[in-house]
Amino acid sequence: MPHGMPTDISLLIDNGELRDLEVDNYLPERIRLIDFEYYRTATHCGDKPDLLHLSRQELLLHNIRRGRLEGRVYNPRILQYLDSGFYRSAYPELDLMDNAHARKHWLYDGAFQMRAPNSVTKQIMESYIHLFQMGKVGSKSIEESLRMAGHTKQVMHLHFANEMITTYPDCYYSYPEIIRDSSSDIFFITGVREPISRILSGWIESIKSHASSMSLSYLEDLLDDPISLEMSLERELGTIADWFKHNFYCGLDVYSKPFNQERGFAIVSGARHKVLVYTIDKLDGLWGDLSEFLGLDLKCTRINETRLKGSREQELQSRIRMVKLSQKIIDKAFDSKYVRHFWSTEDIIKFKGLYADLD
């Protein structure tokens, strides 16, 4: 059996079921997406399901033999992304006569050819500026400066690849797929921040989010319990230290090139794509470098400052600024490869001093 071939197909081959059939190029990929229960019970033709009596292998064989010819839907979720009118106009060379032909092509060919099923997906596929970075590092300010500079194309803005589901719910493809099959050279922009302030700032931001489980009372209790506080910090430190392990899904390694710690930025180039990495504490002096990197005239813009309203909230923010930690957690936070690459020894000593309990 060829490596990676679905078991269902290999069994059919072993049984000689596919001997006289012309198997289409996307069959292995499609098999992974077939919702067999839906395919069995759906009313594809007429008013009643006509495949209820078939076994799983018989359903598979039916899809191979008749599915494409009859334009049968094998997974309704895939079809939900399709705007048939858009699809027909976006790909006139396909000569799709009506919406039924558009549905058939999308289900049996287009979804495996990285075609855009709707306008949102197309805009994302054509985006060449990606703000892919951990939160609380000035990305909103950069996004606003791009808008003010007249950049009209979609700017991808994600903190993690799995946020595609919630941030761009109408996009059919995953973020790694968008990167892998991009027709444009992508300019990534990513910021870094010393880990303790990054985590604490993120907690404050979470209080303002209705979708977050972090509440004001919970954070107040956490600050009153040094052991729980450090346990919570430790859980998130690993995420920050390992954030660049994704290599932007195209082999861009930010650690492969020395970082200009004095200026606070570096540009790392790959075969096609490139990334500008900056430290948030030096961002105000880097707008010219960002402009040159993107070929746009960007101006310094500061938004999304994490400020809480109300006396109780402001008191909490003051307490967070005064947080003191054990030497163990300080060393874990600032002795990582992540910190040592982006900040100088003098910077690290200063950071450690901010959180050291001198009593």
ZIKA-V802373 format. One record per residue. RES is the residue in one letter. SS is DSSP state (h for helix, s for strand, l for the rest). OMEGA is omega in whole degrees, 0 to 359 (NA if undefined). NEAR is the number of other C-alpha atoms within 8 Angstrom. Layout:
# ZIKA-V802373
RES & SS & OMEGA & NEAR
RES & SS & OMEGA & NEAR
This chain:
# ZIKA-V802373
M & l & 178 & 4
P & l & 181 & 4
H & l & 176 & 4
G & l & 181 & 4
M & l & 178 & 9
P & l & 182 & 9
T & h & 181 & 6
D & h & 181 & 8
I & h & 183 & 9
S & h & 179 & 10
L & h & 178 & 8
L & h & 178 & 12
I & h & 180 & 10
D & h & 181 & 7
N & l & 179 & 6
G & l & 184 & 7
E & l & 185 & 9
L & l & 187 & 9
R & l & 186 & 6
D & l & 181 & 5
L & l & 174 & 6
E & l & 184 & 5
V & l & 183 & 7
D & l & 187 & 5
N & l & 187 & 5
Y & l & 183 & 9
L & h & 181 & 9
P & h & 179 & 10
E & h & 183 & 8
R & h & 181 & 9
I & h & 180 & 9
R & l & 185 & 7
L & l & 183 & 8
I & l & 172 & 9
D & l & 188 & 8
F & h & 179 & 9
E & h & 177 & 6
Y & h & 182 & 9
Y & h & 181 & 13
R & h & 191 & 12
T & h & 183 & 10
A & l & 177 & 8
T & l & 182 & 9
H & l & 183 & 9
C & l & 180 & 7
G & l & 186 & 6
D & l & 185 & 5
K & l & 174 & 8
P & l & 182 & 12
D & l & 183 & 10
L & l & 185 & 9
L & l & 185 & 7
H & l & 187 & 5
L & l & 174 & 9
S & l & 180 & 6
R & h & 180 & 7
Q & h & 178 & 9
E & h & 176 & 8
L & h & 179 & 13
L & h & 180 & 10
L & h & 178 & 10
H & h & 180 & 9
N & h & 180 & 11
I & h & 185 & 10
R & h & 191 & 9
R & h & 187 & 8
G & h & 180 & 11
R & h & 182 & 11
L & h & 183 & 7
E & h & 180 & 6
G & l & 183 & 10
R & l & 177 & 10
V & l & 181 & 10
Y & l & 177 & 11
N & l & 185 & 11
P & h & 181 & 7
R & h & 179 & 6
I & h & 182 & 9
L & h & 181 & 11
Q & h & 181 & 6
Y & l & 188 & 11
L & l & 166 & 11
D & l & 189 & 8
S & h & 179 & 10
G & h & 177 & 7
F & h & 184 & 10
Y & h & 180 & 13
R & h & 181 & 14
S & h & 181 & 7
A & h & 184 & 6
Y & l & 182 & 8
P & h & 181 & 8
E & h & 179 & 4
L & h & 178 & 6
D & l & 180 & 7
L & l & 191 & 9
M & l & 182 & 6
D & l & 183 & 7
N & h & 178 & 10
A & h & 177 & 7
H & h & 177 & 10
A & h & 179 & 13
R & h & 181 & 12
K & h & 181 & 12
H & h & 180 & 9
W & h & 183 & 12
L & h & 189 & 11
Y & h & 180 & 11
D & l & 190 & 10
G & h & 181 & 12
A & h & 180 & 10
F & h & 179 & 9
Q & l & 182 & 6
M & l & 173 & 7
R & l & 181 & 7
A & l & 181 & 11
P & l & 181 & 16
N & l & 186 & 13
S & h & 180 & 8
V & h & 179 & 8
T & h & 180 & 13
K & h & 179 & 10
Q & h & 180 & 10
I & h & 179 & 12
M & h & 180 & 10
E & h & 180 & 11
S & l & 179 & 13
Y & l & 173 & 9
I & s & 183 & 11
H & s & 171 & 13
L & s & 181 & 13
F & s & 188 & 12
Q & l & 176 & 13
M & l & 183 & 13
G & l & 177 & 9
K & l & 177 & 8
V & l & 174 & 12
G & l & 184 & 12
S & h & 178 & 13
K & h & 178 & 8
S & h & 179 & 12
I & h & 179 & 9
E & h & 179 & 10
E & h & 179 & 9
S & h & 176 & 12
L & h & 178 & 11
R & h & 181 & 9
M & h & 179 & 8
A & l & 177 & 10
G & l & 178 & 6
H & l & 187 & 7
T & l & 180 & 5
K & l & 177 & 7
Q & l & 172 & 9
V & s & 178 & 11
M & s & 183 & 10
H & s & 182 & 8
L & s & 173 & 13
H & l & 177 & 9
F & l & 183 & 8
A & h & 183 & 9
N & h & 176 & 7
E & h & 176 & 10
M & h & 184 & 12
I & h & 184 & 8
T & h & 183 & 6
T & h & 180 & 7
Y & l & 187 & 8
P & l & 181 & 8
D & l & 178 & 8
C & l & 184 & 13
Y & l & 189 & 10
Y & l & 176 & 7
S & l & 180 & 10
Y & h & 177 & 9
P & h & 178 & 8
E & h & 178 & 8
I & h & 180 & 11
I & h & 185 & 9
R & h & 187 & 8
D & l & 180 & 7
S & l & 178 & 10
S & l & 181 & 6
S & l & 169 & 7
D & l & 186 & 9
I & l & 175 & 12
F & s & 176 & 12
F & s & 171 & 12
I & s & 182 & 12
T & s & 181 & 13
G & s & 176 & 13
V & s & 183 & 12
R & l & 180 & 10
E & l & 197 & 9
P & h & 183 & 11
I & h & 180 & 9
S & h & 176 & 8
R & h & 181 & 12
I & h & 182 & 11
L & h & 178 & 9
S & h & 177 & 10
G & h & 177 & 10
W & h & 179 & 10
I & h & 179 & 11
E & h & 182 & 9
S & h & 179 & 11
I & h & 183 & 11
K & l & 184 & 6
S & l & 178 & 7
H & l & 182 & 5
A & l & 184 & 4
S & l & 176 & 8
S & l & 180 & 5
M & l & 179 & 9
S & l & 179 & 9
L & h & 181 & 8
S & h & 180 & 6
Y & h & 181 & 8
L & h & 175 & 10
E & h & 179 & 9
D & h & 180 & 8
L & h & 180 & 10
L & h & 178 & 10
D & l & 184 & 6
D & l & 185 & 8
P & h & 181 & 9
I & h & 179 & 6
S & h & 179 & 8
L & h & 182 & 10
E & h & 176 & 10
M & h & 179 & 8
S & h & 177 & 8
L & h & 183 & 10
E & h & 179 & 9
R & h & 183 & 8
E & h & 181 & 9
L & h & 180 & 12
G & h & 179 & 8
T & h & 180 & 8
I & h & 182 & 9
A & h & 183 & 11
D & l & 190 & 8
W & h & 185 & 8
F & h & 180 & 9
K & h & 180 & 5
H & h & 182 & 6
N & h & 178 & 10
F & h & 176 & 7
Y & h & 179 & 9
C & l & 175 & 8
G & l & 178 & 7
L & l & 183 & 13
D & l & 183 & 8
V & h & 180 & 10
Y & h & 184 & 6
S & h & 182 & 6
K & l & 178 & 7
P & l & 181 & 7
F & l & 178 & 9
N & s & 185 & 9
Q & l & 179 & 9
E & l & 180 & 5
R & l & 176 & 6
G & l & 174 & 13
F & s & 174 & 12
A & s & 176 & 11
I & s & 179 & 8
V & s & 183 & 13
S & s & 175 & 9
G & l & 180 & 8
A & l & 179 & 4
R & l & 188 & 7
H & l & 177 & 12
K & s & 182 & 13
V & s & 171 & 13
L & s & 179 & 14
V & s & 179 & 13
Y & s & 171 & 12
T & s & 186 & 13
I & h & 181 & 10
D & h & 178 & 7
K & h & 186 & 10
L & h & 183 & 11
D & h & 181 & 7
G & h & 187 & 6
L & l & 183 & 9
W & h & 175 & 11
G & h & 179 & 9
D & h & 176 & 7
L & h & 179 & 10
S & h & 180 & 11
E & h & 181 & 9
F & h & 185 & 7
L & h & 185 & 7
G & l & 179 & 6
L & l & 180 & 8
D & l & 183 & 8
L & l & 178 & 12
K & l & 179 & 7
C & l & 180 & 8
T & l & 180 & 8
R & l & 175 & 7
I & l & 176 & 6
N & l & 173 & 7
E & l & 184 & 5
T & l & 177 & 7
R & l & 179 & 6
L & l & 179 & 8
K & l & 179 & 6
G & l & 185 & 6
S & h & 180 & 6
R & h & 180 & 6
E & h & 180 & 10
Q & h & 177 & 11
E & h & 178 & 8
L & h & 180 & 9
Q & h & 177 & 11
S & h & 179 & 8
R & h & 180 & 9
I & h & 179 & 9
R & h & 183 & 6
M & l & 183 & 7
V & l & 175 & 7
K & l & 188 & 8
L & s & 177 & 11
S & l & 179 & 8
Q & h & 180 & 7
K & h & 183 & 6
I & h & 177 & 10
I & h & 180 & 12
D & h & 180 & 9
K & h & 182 & 8
A & h & 191 & 11
F & h & 176 & 13
D & l & 181 & 8
S & l & 175 & 9
K & h & 180 & 7
Y & h & 183 & 8
V & h & 184 & 14
R & h & 179 & 12
H & h & 189 & 10
F & h & 182 & 12
W & l & 181 & 9
S & l & 178 & 10
T & h & 179 & 7
E & h & 177 & 6
D & h & 183 & 8
I & h & 177 & 12
I & h & 179 & 8
K & h & 179 & 8
F & h & 181 & 10
K & h & 181 & 11
G & h & 180 & 7
L & h & 187 & 7
Y & h & 182 & 11
A & s & 176 & 11
D & l & 186 & 7
L & l & 181 & 3
D & l & NA & 2
